[in-house]
Amino acid sequence: MASLQKSLPSNVPGEFFVDRTCIDCGACEWLAPETFADLNGMSHVCRQPVTDEERVRAQISVLACPVGAIGSRIPQDYTLAEQRLPEPVGENVLYCGYHSSKSYGAASYLILHPEGNILVDSPRFSKSLARKIEGLGGIALMFLTHKDDVADHEKFHRHFGCRRILHEADLGEETRGIEILLRGNEVRTLFPDLRSIPVPGHTAGSCCLLWKEFLFTGDHLSWDPVKQTLFSSRNTCWHDWSEQIRSMRRLSDFHFEWVLPGHGARCHLPVPQMAQELENLTERMMTSF
């Protein structure tokens, strides 16, 4: 629960506030950009909600916050916000919400697939979210893009009986029970329309998941809403920047319209524009080597 006593002085007066336990995951800033913005490495309330929709977006941000750093000075009814999660993003792709502090607030997504639903990375386990996913057909497969964003994978595995996928290079003590291991650097077809693409760099075992026009990128690739361009961070490259550049170049072999990252904003661009943005990013990464 957020503490009014710890409220950041930069919050504009009104019902919602962010306290100093914020970890700057940025989720609230892309969920409700009318209400939240970054200032000096923390999110804050830059403008109080005016419309009913803005208030619901702020409430979704409260539910999504991984550390409970967003609060309200007056009691809130979160019924509508809970009903909105998981939230449709595109055709049969839903954003889960309920970010976890275990993954530093990474986003996760649910693919409604005829062969069985696929959870991409793990959100915080919530009974409300679990019930909603049960109503959508449960989870058959959990694809973990890399070792940082596994969060409550074990709880979801026990609840839904889903098999989990992770690259062996990212195995650790917490993930030793993973059922399906990816190996090497080859693209693997999981279903006819679903492919795993190894993209080592951020971590040794980082992988993207490509389904139709949707690319789930973990921490390999995201969108910078300020500069309006694709983005990859050298400061959070834990394994090898030169490998991450090669991995980024590899993505030019694939066509996609959506980038759905764990951290950072998502984006939707026409295929030719996305390809050009990817080429531009790779060139920028080369100059920062």
N, C-alpha and C positions, 0 to 999 in steps of 0.2 A: 504494500500500500504506500502510495506517495504521501509525503509529510509536508503539510503546509508550512511548518517551521523551517523546512529545508528548501522552500520554494526559491527558485532563481530570481534575482532582482530584475532580470531582463524580461520576465513575463509581463505582457500587457495586463492591466487590471481586468478581472472578470472571473467567470466560473472555473475554467480550466487552467491548470498550471503544470509546469515541469519542475521537479526538484533536483537537487544536486547529485543524486545517485545516477543520473543519466550517463550511459556509457557511449553515447554518440553513435549508435548503430544506424541511425538515419531512417528507420522504418516509418516513424510518424511523419517525417518530412515528405515522403512520397505517397503515403496513404492519405494525408490531409494537408496538402501544401498551402491551402488557404489559412490554416490555423498554426502550423508549426514550421519553423525554419531553424537553420544552424546559426549559432553565434559563438565564436571563440571555442569551438570544439564541443559544444553541447547543443542539443535541441532546446528550443524555448517556444512559448506561445507568442507569436508575432501579431496575431489578430484573433479575437474571440469569434466563435461561430455565430453567424447571423441567421442562416436558413436552417430548416429542419435537416436537410441533407448534410450540411456542413457539421451539424451537431452529431449526426450518426457517424460521419467519417471520423470525427474526434473520438467518439466512443469506441469505434473499431481500433483506433490507435491505442487507446487505453488497454483494450484486450490483447493487442498485439505486443505491447511493450514488454521486453524480456525481463526487465528488472522492476517493473511497477513504479516507474519514475513519473508517470502522468497521473494527475489526480484532479478532483473537482471540489470546489468550495461548497457545492450544494449536492444533495443526493441525485444520482442518475439512474434511470431505468435503461438497462443494457439489453432489453429483450430484442429490439430491432437489430442492434449491432450483432448480437449472437446469431440471430436468424440469417444475417447476411453472410456469415462464414460457414463453410468455405465459399469464396466469392468468385464468380465466373470471370475469367480473363479473356478467353477466346474459345473456340469450338472444343468443348469437352476438356478444357483445362481450367482448374480452379486454384485460386490462391488460398492457402490454409489459415493464415493469421497465426496467432498464439506463438510468437517467436520465443526462443529459449535462450536464457543466459549462457547455457552450456555451449552454444554455437555462436556466442557474441551477437545474438539477435538476427541470425540468418533467416531468410524467407524459405518456405517450402511450398510445394505445389502438388496437386492431385490430378492425374490424368485418368479420365473415365474411358477405359479401354475395353473393347469387346472380349478380349482374352483375359480380362481381370484388371481391376484398377491398379494404378501404379502411384505410389507416394514418392516424390522426389525430395530427398533429404527429410530430416525429421523436425517437426515443430515441437513445441512443448506439449506434453500429453495433457489434454483437457477432456473431461467427461462430456462436455457440450459438443466439442469437435468430434469426439469419437462416435457419439450418437448420430451426428449428421452424416459422418462417413459411412456408418452402418446402413443408414437409409439410402445411400448412394451405391450400395453394393459391396462395401468393405474394401479391403486392401489385399491384393494377391501378391504384389511385389513392391519392395522398397528399394529404390535406387539411391545409393549414397554417393554423391559426386566426389567427396574426399573426406579425409579423417576429421576435419574441423567441424563439420556440420551434421554430425550423427546424433547429437542431442539425446532425445528420449527414444531412440530406435528400439531399444530392448522392450520398453513398455508397449509400443505399437506392435512389435513382433509377438509378444505374449497375448495381447488383446485380440489381434486379427489373425494370428497364425501365418503371417506373410513371410515369404522368403526375402532375404536381404542380399544386395549385390554391392560389392566394394572391390576396388583394385587391391591386389595383394601387397603392393608397395606402400599402402596406407594402413595396413593392419596394425592394431595395437592391442593392449591388454583389454580395453573396453569393447573391442570388436572381434575378438578371437573366435566368437561363435557364429560369424557370418556364414550363411549357407552357400552362396555363390561367389567365387572369386574370379575377378578378371586378371588376366596375365598378359605381359608383354605390351606391345605398342600397336597391336592390330585393332582395327575397327571391328566390333562384334555385333552381329545382328541378333537382337533378343527376341523380337517378333518381326514379321516381314516389313512392318512400317516403323520399327523402333531400333535405333542403333546407338551403341555406346562408342564414344570417340575419346581415346586417351589423349589428354592434354597436359603432360607433366610440366611442372614449372612452379606454380604456387605451392603445390606439394608434389612429391614424387609420383603419387598415384592419382592425381586429379583426373577426372573424366567429365566430359559433357555428355548429355543425353539428347539425341535428336529424334523428335516425333513430328512427322508431317512438317509444318513450317515453324515449329517451336524448338528452340535450342535452350536447354536448361544448362547453365554454365557454372554453377557453384561459385567459386571465387576467382575463376579464370578470366571472366569478361563481364563488364556491366556497362551502364550508360551514365554519363555525366550530364545531369539535367541543366546545370549552369552553362557549361560550354557546348551543350547540345552535340555531343559526340560520344562514340564508344570509348571505353576507358579500361585500362588495366594498371594495377598499382605495383610499382617496383618495391615500395616500402612494405608491402605485405606479401612479397614473394618469399616464401619460407624455404624454398628448395633451390631453384636455379633459374635466373632471369634469362639466360641464353636459351634454355630449354623452353621457357614460356614463350619466347619470341618464335621459336620453331613451331611450337604448338599452335600459336595464333595464326601463323602462315598456313598451317594445315587446314584450318577451318575454311579457307578459301575454296576448298574442293567440294564444299557442301552448300546447298541453297536453303536459306531460312529467312523468315520475316520477323520473328520474335526472338529477343534475347531476354531470358528470365533468369536473373542471377540470384545467388544466395544473399550477397551483400551488394548494395547499390541499387539504383533505379532500373526498372525494366524498360524496354523500348520496342516499338513496332514500326518497321520501315519496309517499303517495297524492296524486293530482292535485289534489284540493281543498286539501289542506294545503300542497302546493308553491305553489299559486297564492296562498294567504294569506301564506306566508313571503315570496314575491316582492313582494307589495304592501307588507308591513311593511318590507322592506329598502328599497324605493324611497322610502318616507316617511322612513326614517332618513337616507338619502342626501340628501334635500332639506333636512333640518334641519342637516346638516353642510356645506351649500354655503357 
